[in-house]
Amino acid sequence: MMPTSAQLRFRTILFWLVPALMLAVPMVVNPYVLFIINGILIFVLITLGFNFVIGNLGQLAFANTAFFGIGAYSSAIATTSLGLPWIATIPLAGLAGALGGFLASAAALRGIRLYYLAIITLAFGELMRWIYVHAKSITGGTDGLSMPRETLLGFSLTDDRVKFYIFLVLTVVLVKATLNLLRSHIGRSIMAVRENEVATASLGIPTSRIIVIAFMWSGFVVGCAGSLFALHTAYVFPESFGMLQLIVSFAMVIVGGLGSVLGSILGAVVLTALPEYLRSFPGMEELFFGLIVIAVLLLLPQGLASLLRRLSPIFIERYYRE
C-alpha cells in the first residue's frame, strides 16, 4: 500500500521538522553526547553514499572507504598545505571523492560485476591506503595530518556545537539531494539497471553512463563526509580508512536496509550510538555488536526500515525494492 497524498505531505513536513527540532540538541546534551551525535551525522552520509551503489544501483562494490579517505585527506591537505579555510574544502573533498568514484567505476565499465567488482573496488581502497602511508611528503605517512585550528564568522571550529550545526545542514542538504536524484529520470534509470541491466540497455538507456553517475554521486557524498570527519577528529591518518571502517559501514547498510535512504539513516544512528553504549561492558563490545547485527538480520532481513514501513505507510519508499 503506497502512501496517500496527505501522507506524502506529512512525510515532507516530518522530513523538515526533525532537523528543525534537532537545532535545540546542543542546548540539552552534554559535550560527550554531542560529540557522538556529530559522529552519527558523518556516518549517515557515509552509509547513504555506500547504500547508493550497493543498494540502489545493485552493484557489489567496496570502494566506500577509498572515497571516505580521499575526502578526508583532500580536506586536510587543502587546509594544511594550501592554506584554504576548512569550510571551502568541503566541495573540494566532495569533488575529489567523485573523481574517486569515476576511477572506481572504470572496472564496472569493462563489464565486471558481482564478486569480481567487489574484489577490484576493495583493492582500490587498499591501494589508496597504501598511498596515504607512502606519500609522506603530502599525507604525512603513518603520522597523518593534524587539522589547524580555525574560526568561522568568529566561532571556533573546535567547538562541537558549531560543528553540529554545520554537519546537520550538510547532512540534510545531501540527504534531500539524494532523494531528489532518486526521483529523477536518472534515479529511475539507476533502479532499472539494478533490476535488469540488459533490459535497461535495450530501452536505449546508456547504462554505462548511469553506472558512472551513481559511483560519482556516491563518491561525492562520502567525500563530503570525509571532510567532516577530518574536522571532527582534528586528525587524519591511514588506519581510519581500513577494513574495519569498511565492515562497520557495510553493517550499517545491511542493518538499516539495502536501497533505503531511511535505512541508511537508521543504520548509522543505531550502529554508531550502540558501540558507545556498549563501552559500559569492557571486553564484550564486539560480542554484543555482532549479536545485535545477527539478530536484526534474522528477525528483520530487510533492515530496520522495514519495521517502520510496517508501522505506517508514510515510511514506504517508492524506489525501495522489497
C-alpha positions in Angstrom: 0.0 0.0 0.0 1.5 3.3 -1.2 1.1 6.4 0.9 -1.7 8.8 0.1 -1.1 12.4 -1.0 -1.9 13.5 2.6 0.6 11.1 4.0 3.2 12.2 1.5 2.6 15.8 2.6 3.0 14.7 6.2 6.2 12.9 5.3 7.6 16.1 3.8 6.7 18.0 6.9 8.3 15.3 9.0 11.5 15.5 6.9 12.0 19.2 7.7 10.5 19.0 11.3 13.1 16.5 12.6 16.2 18.6 11.7 14.4 21.7 12.9 13.8 20.1 16.3 17.5 18.9 16.3 18.6 22.6 16.3 18.0 22.5 20.1 20.2 19.5 20.7 23.4 21.4 21.7 21.4 23.1 24.4 20.2 19.9 26.1 23.0 17.4 25.8 26.5 17.2 27.4 29.7 17.6 25.3 30.3 13.9 25.1 26.8 13.1 23.7 27.2 16.0 21.3 30.5 14.6 20.0 28.7 11.2 19.4 25.8 12.9 17.6 28.3 14.7 15.3 29.8 11.3 14.5 26.4 9.9 13.7 25.8 12.7 11.2 29.0 11.8 9.5 28.1 8.2 9.3 24.7 9.0 7.9 26.4 10.4 4.9 28.9 7.5 4.7 26.1 5.0 4.8 24.0 7.0 2.4 26.7 7.1 -0.2 27.6 3.4 0.3 24.0 2.3 0.0 23.6 4.3 -3.2 25.9 1.9 -5.0 25.2 -1.4 -3.4 21.5 -0.9 -2.6 20.1 1.5 -5.3 22.5 0.6 -8.2 22.7 -3.0 -7.1 26.5 -3.3 -7.6 28.6 -5.2 -5.1 31.3 -2.5 -4.7 33.5 -1.8 -1.7 35.3 1.5 -2.7 33.4 3.3 0.1 36.5 3.6 2.4 38.5 4.9 -0.6 36.0 7.7 -1.2 36.0 8.5 2.6 39.8 8.6 2.8 40.1 10.7 -0.4 37.6 13.2 1.0 39.3 13.4 4.4 42.8 13.8 3.0 41.7 16.3 0.4 40.3 18.5 3.1 43.3 18.1 5.4 45.9 18.7 2.6 44.0 21.7 1.3 43.9 23.3 4.8 47.4 22.4 5.9 49.4 22.8 2.6 47.3 25.2 0.6 46.1 27.3 3.4 42.4 27.2 2.4 39.7 27.6 5.1 38.1 24.3 6.1 34.6 25.3 5.0 35.9 25.9 1.4 37.4 22.4 1.3 34.1 20.6 1.7 33.1 20.9 -2.0 36.7 20.1 -3.0 36.6 16.9 -0.9 33.3 16.0 -2.5 34.7 16.5 -6.0 37.8 14.5 -5.1 35.5 11.7 -3.9 33.5 12.0 -7.1 36.8 11.6 -9.0 37.5 8.5 -7.0 34.0 7.3 -7.9 34.8 7.8 -11.6 38.0 5.7 -11.2 36.3 3.0 -9.2 33.5 2.8 -11.9 36.1 2.1 -14.6 36.1 -1.6 -13.7 32.3 -1.7 -14.0 32.5 -0.1 -17.4 34.6 -3.0 -18.5 31.6 -5.3 -17.8 33.0 -6.5 -14.5 30.2 -7.3 -12.0 29.4 -9.1 -8.7 32.3 -10.7 -6.8 34.9 -9.5 -9.3 33.8 -5.9 -8.9 33.8 -6.3 -5.1 37.4 -7.5 -5.1 38.6 -4.8 -7.5 36.9 -2.0 -5.6 38.2 -3.5 -2.3 41.7 -3.4 -3.8 41.2 0.2 -4.9 40.5 1.1 -1.2 43.6 -0.7 -0.1 45.7 1.0 -2.8 44.5 4.4 -1.6 45.5 3.5 2.0 49.0 2.4 0.6 49.3 5.9 -1.0 48.3 7.6 2.3 51.1 5.7 4.1 53.9 6.1 1.5 53.2 9.6 0.1 54.7 11.1 3.3 55.5 14.5 1.8 51.8 15.0 1.1 49.9 12.9 3.5 52.3 12.8 6.5 52.6 9.0 6.1 51.7 6.9 9.2 51.9 10.1 11.3 48.9 11.6 9.4 47.9 15.2 9.3 46.6 17.5 12.0 43.9 19.9 11.2 44.7 23.6 12.1 42.5 25.5 14.5 40.1 27.7 12.6 37.2 30.1 13.1 34.1 30.6 11.0 32.3 34.0 11.4 34.0 34.4 14.7 33.1 31.0 16.0 35.8 28.4 16.7 35.5 25.3 14.6 36.9 23.3 17.6 33.6 23.8 19.3 31.3 20.8 18.9 28.3 23.0 18.9 29.5 24.9 15.9 30.4 21.6 14.2 26.9 20.2 14.9 25.1 22.9 13.0 27.5 22.7 10.0 27.2 18.9 10.0 23.4 19.0 10.4 22.9 21.4 7.5 25.2 19.5 5.1 23.6 16.2 6.1 20.1 17.5 5.4 21.1 19.0 2.1 22.8 15.8 0.8 20.0 13.5 2.0 17.5 15.8 0.2 19.7 15.9 -2.9 19.9 12.1 -2.9 16.1 11.8 -2.6 15.6 14.2 -5.5 18.2 12.3 -7.6 16.4 9.0 -6.9 13.1 10.6 -8.0 14.6 12.0 -11.2 14.9 10.1 -14.6 18.5 9.4 -13.6 17.3 7.8 -10.4 14.8 5.7 -12.2 17.5 4.6 -14.6 19.7 3.6 -11.7 16.9 1.4 -10.3 16.3 -0.1 -13.8 20.0 -1.1 -14.0 19.7 -2.7 -10.6 16.6 -4.8 -11.7 17.9 -5.8 -15.2 20.8 -4.1 -16.9 20.3 -5.8 -20.2 16.7 -4.9 -20.4 17.5 -1.3 -19.4 20.1 -1.1 -22.2 17.6 -2.4 -24.7 15.4 0.6 -24.0 18.2 2.9 -25.2 19.3 4.0 -21.7 23.1 4.4 -21.5 23.7 2.0 -18.7 27.5 2.6 -18.6 26.9 6.4 -18.1 24.3 5.6 -15.4 26.8 3.4 -13.5 29.4 6.2 -13.6 26.9 8.8 -12.4 25.9 6.5 -9.5 29.5 5.9 -8.4 30.4 9.5 -8.7 27.4 10.6 -6.6 28.4 8.0 -4.0 31.9 9.3 -4.1 30.8 12.9 -3.7 28.6 12.2 -0.7 31.2 10.1 1.1 33.9 12.5 0.1 32.0 15.3 1.9 31.6 13.0 4.9 35.4 12.6 4.8 35.8 16.4 5.1 33.5 16.5 8.1 35.4 13.6 9.6 38.7 15.5 9.3 37.3 18.4 11.3 35.5 16.2 13.7 38.6 14.2 14.8 41.1 17.1 14.0 43.5 14.4 12.8 43.6 12.3 9.7 45.7 9.1 9.5 45.6 5.9 7.3 44.2 3.5 9.8 40.9 5.4 9.9 40.2 4.1 6.4 41.0 0.4 6.6 39.0 -2.8 6.6 37.4 -2.2 10.0 35.8 1.0 8.7 34.5 -0.9 5.6 33.0 -3.6 7.8 31.2 -1.1 10.0 29.9 0.8 7.1 28.6 -2.3 5.4 26.9 -3.4 8.6 25.2 -0.1 8.8 23.8 -0.5 5.2 22.6 -4.1 5.8 21.1 -3.4 9.3 19.4 -0.2 8.0 18.1 -1.7 4.8 19.6 -2.1 1.3 18.4 0.6 -1.1 16.6 2.6 1.6 17.5 6.2 2.4 15.7 5.9 5.7 17.5 2.7 6.3 20.8 4.5 5.8 19.9 6.9 8.5 18.7 4.3 10.9 21.7 2.0 10.4 24.1 4.9 11.0 22.3 6.0 14.1 22.0 2.5 15.7 25.5 1.3 14.9 27.2 4.5 15.8 25.4 5.0 19.1 25.4 1.3 20.1 29.2 0.8 20.4 29.3 3.9 22.7 26.7 2.4 25.0 28.5 -1.0 25.0 31.6 0.6 26.3 29.9 0.1 29.7 30.7 -3.6 29.2 34.5 -3.8 28.7 35.7 -6.7 26.6 32.1 -7.5 25.5 31.6 -4.7 22.9 32.4 -6.8 19.9 30.3 -9.8 21.1 27.2 -7.7 21.7 27.8 -5.7 18.5 27.9 -9.0 16.5 24.9 -10.5 18.2 22.8 -7.4 17.6 23.7 -7.3 13.9 22.9 -11.0 13.6 19.6 -10.6 15.4 18.5 -7.8 13.1 19.4 -9.8 10.0 17.5 -12.8 11.3 14.4 -11.0 12.5 14.3 -8.1 10.0 16.1 -9.3 6.9 15.1 -6.2 5.0 16.6 -4.0 7.7 15.2 -1.6 10.3 13.5 0.4 7.6 11.1 -2.5 7.0 9.9 -2.2 10.7 8.9 1.4 10.2 7.1 0.6 6.9 5.0 -2.0 8.8 4.0 0.7 11.3 2.9 3.3 8.8 2.7 3.8 5.0 4.4 7.2 5.3 7.7 5.4 5.7 7.3 3.4 2.4 9.9 4.5 -0.1 8.8 4.4 -3.7 12.0 3.1 -5.1 12.8 0.6 -2.4 12.9 -3.0 -3.6 11.1 -5.4 -1.2 
